[in-house]
C-alpha cells in the first residue's frame, strides 16, 4: 500500500469528554481507536464486573466528599477520527483534484461520565459536576485547548486505477475510573468518569490501488498476449 502524507500537525492538547449512557461525544464516535496497551479500554466498554472490581479498590470511606479509583492511567492511543473524502479513478488517465481543508477556532473540553457522576456545562466549558472535578484533576491531567482557524489548499493527483482518501489521524491519552461519594461516611452515589487528551492531530492522504480493476486489467493483458501469439 502506497501512502502519501500531508501532515498538518496542530500540536494540540485537547481535553475531550462526554456522557456515557447519556449522549455520545466526539471521541466516542471516532472511526478507530487503538491503544498502545492491549489491556486498556474506554469507559463505554466497562462491564458490570469492571465496575465491581474498580469499586473494591476504594478502600476508605470519607466524612463528606468523593473517593476515586483510577482504572486506566495515562493510556496512550492512536485514532482515526473521520474520513474527509474519497476520490476514485476507475479510468486509465491521471486526474487532478483541488482540495480545501479547514479547521475552526474552538475550545473543546469533553468529558465522559456514567452513573452518579455528571458533566456540567458553564458557557462553552464542560467539567465534572461538583467537587469531583477538582478531585479528578488532582488524580490525572486533562487540559483545555483552543484551536485556531486555518485553511489548507492543495492539489491531489490520482493515478489510474487507484483511489485516494483523506483521513484525520492523531494521538491522545485516556484516563478513566470510578468514584464513590460519601455523606457522613455513608456512600450516597457512585459512577464512572473518563478524560481524553488529544496530543497531536494531522491529515493523512492514503493512496491505494483499486484491486478488482487491477485484477481485471492484468487478466485482460494476459489473455490479449496469448491471443496475439
C-alpha positions in Angstrom: 0.0 0.0 0.0 1.4 3.3 -1.0 0.8 6.2 1.4 1.3 9.9 0.9 1.3 12.0 4.0 0.2 15.6 4.2 0.9 16.3 7.9 -0.5 19.4 9.3 0.4 19.0 12.9 -1.9 21.0 15.0 0.2 20.0 18.1 -2.9 20.1 20.3 -3.5 19.0 23.8 -7.3 18.6 23.9 -9.2 17.5 26.9 -12.2 15.8 25.4 -15.1 14.5 27.4 -18.8 13.3 27.1 -21.7 11.4 28.6 -21.7 7.7 28.9 -25.2 6.3 28.7 -26.5 9.8 28.1 -25.1 11.2 24.9 -22.1 10.4 22.7 -19.4 13.0 22.5 -16.9 13.4 19.6 -14.1 11.0 20.5 -16.6 8.2 21.3 -17.7 8.3 17.7 -14.2 8.1 16.2 -13.8 5.6 13.4 -10.9 3.9 15.1 -9.2 4.0 18.5 -6.2 1.7 19.1 -4.4 1.7 22.5 -0.7 1.0 22.8 -1.6 -1.2 25.7 -3.9 -4.0 24.7 -5.4 -4.2 28.1 -6.6 -0.6 28.1 -10.2 0.2 27.4 -12.7 3.0 27.4 -15.4 3.8 29.9 -18.1 2.9 27.5 -16.7 -0.6 27.4 -16.8 -1.1 31.1 -18.6 -4.3 32.1 -20.5 -4.8 35.3 -17.6 -6.8 36.6 -15.2 -4.0 35.7 -17.2 -1.6 37.8 -17.4 -4.0 40.7 -13.6 -4.6 40.6 -12.9 -0.9 40.5 -15.2 0.0 43.3 -13.4 -2.6 45.5 -10.2 -0.6 45.1 -11.8 2.2 47.0 -10.8 1.0 50.5 -11.5 4.0 52.7 -14.7 5.9 53.3 -14.9 9.7 53.7 -16.8 12.0 56.0 -18.1 14.1 53.1 -16.8 14.0 49.5 -15.5 11.8 46.8 -13.1 8.8 46.8 -11.7 7.8 43.4 -10.2 4.8 41.8 -8.2 5.0 38.6 -8.6 2.1 36.2 -6.7 3.2 33.1 -4.0 5.7 33.8 -2.4 7.7 31.0 -3.1 5.2 28.3 -1.6 6.2 25.0 -3.6 5.7 21.9 -3.8 6.4 18.2 -7.1 7.3 16.4 -8.7 8.0 13.1 -11.5 10.5 13.8 -13.0 10.7 10.4 -12.6 10.2 6.6 -12.7 13.6 5.0 -13.2 12.4 1.4 -12.6 9.6 -1.1 -11.7 10.0 -4.7 -11.8 7.0 -7.1 -10.2 7.0 -10.5 -11.6 4.0 -12.4 -10.2 5.3 -15.7 -6.8 5.0 -17.4 -5.8 8.6 -17.3 -4.4 10.6 -14.3 -6.9 13.1 -12.7 -6.3 16.0 -10.5 -8.5 17.3 -7.7 -8.3 20.5 -5.8 -8.7 20.1 -2.0 -9.6 22.6 0.6 -9.3 21.5 4.3 -10.3 23.8 7.1 -10.2 23.8 10.9 -12.3 26.1 13.0 -11.3 28.0 16.1 -12.9 26.4 19.1 -12.4 25.4 22.7 -13.0 21.8 23.5 -13.4 20.2 26.9 -15.3 17.0 26.6 -15.8 14.6 29.5 -17.4 11.2 29.8 -19.3 10.1 32.9 -21.8 7.4 34.0 -24.0 6.6 37.0 -24.0 9.3 39.7 -21.2 11.3 38.2 -22.4 14.0 35.8 -20.9 16.6 33.4 -22.0 20.2 33.7 -21.7 23.0 31.1 -20.6 26.5 32.1 -20.8 28.6 28.9 -18.7 26.7 26.4 -16.7 24.9 29.2 -17.5 21.4 30.3 -16.4 19.9 33.6 -17.4 17.2 36.0 -20.2 18.4 38.2 -19.4 19.3 41.8 -16.2 18.8 43.8 -15.2 15.6 41.9 -13.9 17.8 39.0 -11.1 19.1 41.3 -10.5 15.5 42.6 -10.1 14.1 39.1 -7.7 16.9 38.1 -5.6 16.1 41.2 -5.5 12.4 40.2 -4.9 12.7 36.4 -4.1 15.5 34.0 -6.5 16.9 31.4 -6.5 20.3 29.8 -8.5 22.8 27.7 -7.4 23.5 24.1 -8.2 26.4 21.9 -7.5 25.7 18.2 -7.1 28.4 15.6 -8.9 28.8 12.3 -6.7 27.5 9.5 -7.1 26.6 5.8 -5.1 24.1 3.7 -5.4 24.4 -0.1 -3.6 21.9 -2.3 -3.9 19.6 -5.3 -4.1 15.8 -5.3 -3.0 13.7 -8.3 -5.0 10.4 -8.6 -3.3 7.8 -10.7 -5.3 5.5 -13.0 -7.0 2.5 -11.2 -6.3 4.0 -7.7 -8.3 5.7 -5.1 -7.3 8.4 -2.6 -8.8 9.1 0.8 -8.0 11.8 3.3 -8.4 10.9 7.0 -7.9 12.8 10.2 -5.4 10.9 12.4 -4.0 11.7 15.8 -2.7 10.5 19.1 -4.0 11.0 22.6 -4.2 9.8 26.2 -7.1 8.4 28.1 -7.7 8.3 31.8 -10.7 6.7 33.4 -12.0 5.1 36.6 -14.8 5.2 39.1 -15.8 7.2 42.2 -17.9 7.0 45.3 -19.5 10.0 47.1 -19.9 9.8 50.9 -22.0 11.8 53.2 -21.3 11.2 56.9 -19.3 8.2 55.8 -22.3 6.7 54.0 -22.0 6.1 50.2 -24.8 8.0 48.5 -23.8 7.8 44.9 -21.2 6.3 42.6 -20.3 6.2 38.9 -17.6 6.2 36.2 -15.5 9.0 34.7 -13.2 9.5 31.8 -10.9 12.1 30.3 -9.4 12.1 26.8 -6.4 14.4 26.0 -5.6 14.7 22.3 -1.9 15.4 21.8 -1.5 15.6 18.0 -3.8 15.7 15.0 -3.0 15.7 11.3 -4.4 14.9 7.9 -3.2 11.8 6.1 -3.6 11.1 2.4 -3.7 7.4 1.6 -3.4 6.2 -2.0 -4.3 2.6 -2.9 -4.8 0.5 -6.0 -8.4 -0.5 -6.9 -7.7 -4.2 -6.6 -10.5 -5.5 -8.7 -9.7 -3.1 -11.5 -6.1 -4.1 -11.3 -7.1 -7.8 -11.4 -9.3 -7.3 -14.5 -6.6 -5.3 -16.2 -3.9 -8.0 -15.5 -6.3 -10.8 -16.8 -7.0 -8.8 -20.0 -3.3 -8.3 -20.6 -2.7 -12.0 -20.0 -5.4 -13.2 -22.5 -4.5 -10.5 -25.0 -0.9 -11.7 -25.0 -1.9 -15.3 -25.8 -4.5 -14.2 -28.4 -1.8 -12.3 -30.3 0.8 -15.1 -30.1 
